[in-house]
Structures are given as structure tokens and as C-alpha cells.
């Protein structure tokens, strides 16, 4: 018998200064039995980073061809397609090609993984990945957030420029949001 997912409840106060977002929302995130807390937090950060009306979490590890975070417009057309972690460059290019009207982005779990992804994409000549937004967070930020396994969490996320500030239970962690543009 398969283990059921674990639900995590997040009460988030989000302030994304550059995007002009200032809101509070509650979101439930299903954590697959084989998903690490690090990856769960990476998905939540991606959700906050790309927040917009209609945003949702994808089915996660149970359906690897689906995005980790997505948004659709009122017609059901995809407007956002986000992967987290360690996507394969060729597979991401196929996903971007299948969703030409969607904003496609990747949030990596370290700047080194993002650089390795970019090197592999350049080596394989994947030129159409230039339209994909690439960003990475510091592993120390993820480790600090994943250090405590709570099922209910209240946090404040502030994004200013390319910097993240996350306050959970009075403890603040912050780190830069590294970006890379493929040419």
C-alpha cells in the first residue's frame, strides 16, 4: 500500500516589491512521501516568487511531466509553468515549446546547479531556452527553512530586487536570488 501525501499548511504574508504584490494568503501543499523538505520549501519559494492570480501547485513528483507551479488564465490557457530543483535542459526546452504563451521559469536549489544546467544547455545547442527565466536560491536558505518539520507554518516572505527575506516564527533568513540569462 502506498503512503499518502502529507499536507502542510502555510499562512503567508507576501511582499514582492518589484512586482507590486502585497497580500496574505493560506495555501496547502501536499508533500509526496518521497519528497524532501528541501524540495517542498523550494516549491513554496517558487510559488511566492511567481505569485499571480490563478497560481497553483502542480501534482508534484507523482506526475513528472507536469510543472511544480502553474497558472492558467480564465480560458484554461497556461500562463505560467515553473520547475524547481534539477530539470533536464532538453526536456525543459520541449516543455517551453509546448507552452509558447506561458511564462516558463526554473528555480534551482543552488547557483552551481543553475550554472551546470546552463553549461549543459549550451553544449547541447538548446537555443530556445533563452526565453526561460532561470534563478537559484542559496542552499543555506533552504536548509535553514527545512531544519524544522512543521505541518502548520506562518511566515512572511519579502522579495526586494534579487533578494529574499523570509521570517518564520520571529526568525529571519535571507539570501540573494541568483539569476542567469542564456544567450
ZALUM-765598 format. One record per residue (C-alpha): residue in one letter; residue number from 1; x, y, z. Coordinates in pm, whole numbers, plus 50000, padded with zeros to 5 digits. Layout:
+------+-----+-------+-------+-------+
| type | seq |     X |     Y |     Z |
+------+-----+-------+-------+-------+
|    a | NUM |     X |     Y |     Z |
...
+------+-----+-------+-------+-------+
END
This chain:
+------+-----+-------+-------+-------+
| type | seq |     X |     Y |     Z |
+------+-----+-------+-------+-------+
|    x |   1 | 50000 | 50000 | 50000 |
|    x |   2 | 50134 | 50340 | 49901 |
|    x |   3 | 50187 | 50605 | 50163 |
|    x |   4 | 49960 | 50909 | 50138 |
|    x |   5 | 50099 | 51260 | 50089 |
|    x |   6 | 50150 | 51480 | 50393 |
|    x |   7 | 49964 | 51813 | 50392 |
|    x |   8 | 50148 | 52124 | 50504 |
|    x |   9 | 49953 | 52444 | 50576 |
|    x |  10 | 50124 | 52776 | 50515 |
|    x |  11 | 49987 | 53114 | 50617 |
|    x |  12 | 50192 | 53353 | 50404 |
|    x |  13 | 50228 | 53729 | 50408 |
|    x |  14 | 50389 | 53813 | 50075 |
|    x |  15 | 50551 | 54142 | 49978 |
|    x |  16 | 50709 | 54133 | 49633 |
|    x |  17 | 50824 | 54492 | 49598 |
|    x |  18 | 50922 | 54481 | 49229 |
|    x |  19 | 50600 | 54306 | 49125 |
|    x |  20 | 50385 | 54537 | 49337 |
|    x |  21 | 50235 | 54246 | 49530 |
|    x |  22 | 50138 | 54284 | 49893 |
|    x |  23 | 49897 | 54019 | 50014 |
|    x |  24 | 49824 | 53748 | 50263 |
|    x |  25 | 49709 | 53401 | 50168 |
|    x |  26 | 49683 | 53050 | 50305 |
|    x |  27 | 49796 | 52758 | 50096 |
|    x |  28 | 49802 | 52383 | 50150 |
|    x |  29 | 50091 | 52193 | 49996 |
|    x |  30 | 50082 | 51817 | 49950 |
|    x |  31 | 50422 | 51660 | 50013 |
|    x |  32 | 50481 | 51333 | 49828 |
|    x |  33 | 50619 | 51057 | 50059 |
|    x |  34 | 50948 | 51059 | 49866 |
|    x |  35 | 50976 | 51440 | 49855 |
|    x |  36 | 51231 | 51605 | 50082 |
|    x |  37 | 51151 | 51906 | 50297 |
|    x |  38 | 51413 | 52097 | 50097 |
|    x |  39 | 51215 | 52042 | 49777 |
|    x |  40 | 50886 | 52132 | 49947 |
|    x |  41 | 51035 | 52466 | 50057 |
|    x |  42 | 51179 | 52525 | 49710 |
|    x |  43 | 50830 | 52478 | 49563 |
|    x |  44 | 50684 | 52721 | 49817 |
|    x |  45 | 50951 | 52983 | 49738 |
|    x |  46 | 50880 | 52941 | 49365 |
|    x |  47 | 50509 | 52988 | 49436 |
|    x |  48 | 50577 | 53314 | 49621 |
|    x |  49 | 50835 | 53432 | 49365 |
|    x |  50 | 50594 | 53391 | 49074 |
|    x |  51 | 50265 | 53460 | 49257 |
|    x |  52 | 49976 | 53575 | 49040 |
|    x |  53 | 49602 | 53519 | 49021 |
|    x |  54 | 49520 | 53157 | 48940 |
|    x |  55 | 49854 | 53018 | 49060 |
|    x |  56 | 49855 | 52659 | 49188 |
|    x |  57 | 50087 | 52378 | 49277 |
|    x |  58 | 50128 | 52105 | 49018 |
|    x |  59 | 50080 | 51737 | 49103 |
|    x |  60 | 50442 | 51712 | 49215 |
|    x |  61 | 50661 | 51405 | 49198 |
|    x |  62 | 50370 | 51174 | 49114 |
|    x |  63 | 50347 | 51324 | 48761 |
|    x |  64 | 50698 | 51417 | 48644 |
|    x |  65 | 50579 | 51570 | 48315 |
|    x |  66 | 50375 | 51834 | 48495 |
|    x |  67 | 50509 | 52160 | 48638 |
|    x |  68 | 50576 | 52216 | 49006 |
|    x |  69 | 50391 | 52550 | 48998 |
|    x |  70 | 50149 | 52666 | 48728 |
|    x |  71 | 49885 | 52923 | 48645 |
|    x |  72 | 49610 | 52932 | 48385 |
|    x |  73 | 49401 | 53217 | 48255 |
|    x |  74 | 49021 | 53211 | 48253 |
|    x |  75 | 49017 | 53017 | 47925 |
|    x |  76 | 49235 | 52741 | 48070 |
|    x |  77 | 49539 | 52851 | 47869 |
|    x |  78 | 49864 | 52811 | 48062 |
|    x |  79 | 50023 | 53143 | 48159 |
|    x |  80 | 50291 | 53014 | 48398 |
|    x |  81 | 50497 | 52694 | 48401 |
|    x |  82 | 50761 | 52662 | 48677 |
|    x |  83 | 51000 | 52377 | 48751 |
|    x |  84 | 51209 | 52351 | 49066 |
|    x |  85 | 51521 | 52156 | 49150 |
|    x |  86 | 51714 | 51988 | 48873 |
|    x |  87 | 51536 | 51980 | 48536 |
|    x |  88 | 51699 | 51838 | 48225 |
|    x |  89 | 51773 | 52107 | 47962 |
|    x |  90 | 51630 | 51916 | 47662 |
|    x |  91 | 51314 | 51827 | 47850 |
|    x |  92 | 51266 | 52187 | 47965 |
|    x |  93 | 51306 | 52312 | 47607 |
|    x |  94 | 51032 | 52068 | 47496 |
|    x |  95 | 50805 | 52196 | 47775 |
|    x |  96 | 50871 | 52557 | 47676 |
|    x |  97 | 50794 | 52471 | 47313 |
|    x |  98 | 50466 | 52303 | 47412 |
|    x |  99 | 50361 | 52612 | 47611 |
|    x | 100 | 50463 | 52905 | 47389 |
|    x | 101 | 50227 | 53155 | 47554 |
|    x | 102 | 50327 | 53066 | 47910 |
|    x | 103 | 50600 | 53230 | 48114 |
|    x | 104 | 50842 | 52942 | 48178 |
|    x | 105 | 51080 | 52959 | 48474 |
|    x | 106 | 51308 | 52736 | 48678 |
|    x | 107 | 51408 | 52781 | 49041 |
|    x | 108 | 51723 | 52582 | 49117 |
|    x | 109 | 51830 | 52465 | 49461 |
|    x | 110 | 52179 | 52617 | 49419 |
|    x | 111 | 52365 | 52855 | 49188 |
|    x | 112 | 52601 | 52569 | 49100 |
|    x | 113 | 52313 | 52358 | 48966 |
|    x | 114 | 52194 | 52655 | 48762 |
|    x | 115 | 52543 | 52701 | 48613 |
|    x | 116 | 52566 | 52328 | 48534 |
|    x | 117 | 52223 | 52343 | 48366 |
|    x | 118 | 52334 | 52642 | 48157 |
|    x | 119 | 52658 | 52469 | 48056 |
|    x | 120 | 52468 | 52155 | 47950 |
|    x | 121 | 52216 | 52364 | 47753 |
|    x | 122 | 52494 | 52550 | 47571 |
|    x | 123 | 52680 | 52226 | 47500 |
|    x | 124 | 52365 | 52070 | 47352 |
|    x | 125 | 52290 | 52384 | 47146 |
|    x | 126 | 51947 | 52439 | 47305 |
|    x | 127 | 51898 | 52797 | 47183 |
|    x | 128 | 51524 | 52817 | 47253 |
|    x | 129 | 51592 | 52802 | 47627 |
|    x | 130 | 51682 | 53173 | 47611 |
|    x | 131 | 51315 | 53256 | 47680 |
|    x | 132 | 51316 | 53054 | 48004 |
|    x | 133 | 51377 | 53252 | 48323 |
|    x | 134 | 51647 | 53090 | 48537 |
|    x | 135 | 51700 | 53166 | 48906 |
|    x | 136 | 51857 | 52992 | 49204 |
|    x | 137 | 51847 | 53022 | 49580 |
|    x | 138 | 52130 | 52953 | 49818 |
|    x | 139 | 52127 | 52600 | 49966 |
|    x | 140 | 52177 | 52752 | 50313 |
|    x | 141 | 51841 | 52931 | 50285 |
|    x | 142 | 51661 | 52607 | 50201 |
|    x | 143 | 51847 | 52418 | 50475 |
|    x | 144 | 51751 | 52680 | 50735 |
|    x | 145 | 51383 | 52660 | 50637 |
|    x | 146 | 51379 | 52280 | 50616 |
|    x | 147 | 51554 | 52243 | 50952 |
|    x | 148 | 51217 | 52230 | 51128 |
|    x | 149 | 50941 | 51998 | 51004 |
|    x | 150 | 50617 | 52177 | 51094 |
|    x | 151 | 50281 | 52092 | 50941 |
|    x | 152 | 50145 | 52444 | 51009 |
|    x | 153 | 50369 | 52741 | 50941 |
|    x | 154 | 50314 | 53114 | 50945 |
|    x | 155 | 50570 | 53311 | 50753 |
|    x | 156 | 50642 | 53642 | 50592 |
|    x | 157 | 50814 | 53646 | 50253 |
|    x | 158 | 50962 | 53968 | 50120 |
|    x | 159 | 51123 | 53988 | 49777 |
|    x | 160 | 51318 | 54305 | 49703 |
|    x | 161 | 51510 | 54313 | 49379 |
|    x | 162 | 51703 | 53990 | 49372 |
|    x | 163 | 51694 | 53923 | 49744 |
|    x | 164 | 51465 | 53706 | 49958 |
|    x | 165 | 51379 | 53769 | 50323 |
|    x | 166 | 51176 | 53500 | 50498 |
|    x | 167 | 51057 | 53535 | 50857 |
|    x | 168 | 50920 | 53227 | 51032 |
|    x | 169 | 50825 | 53246 | 51398 |
|    x | 170 | 51037 | 53555 | 51454 |
|    x | 171 | 51350 | 53411 | 51294 |
|    x | 172 | 51456 | 53573 | 50969 |
|    x | 173 | 51667 | 53413 | 50700 |
|    x | 174 | 51770 | 53590 | 50386 |
|    x | 175 | 51969 | 53521 | 50072 |
|    x | 176 | 52015 | 53651 | 49722 |
|    x | 177 | 51809 | 53523 | 49432 |
|    x | 178 | 52068 | 53447 | 49165 |
|    x | 179 | 51961 | 53489 | 48804 |
|    x | 180 | 52111 | 53375 | 48476 |
|    x | 181 | 52021 | 53454 | 48118 |
|    x | 182 | 52106 | 53203 | 47847 |
|    x | 183 | 52213 | 53352 | 47518 |
+------+-----+-------+-------+-------+
END
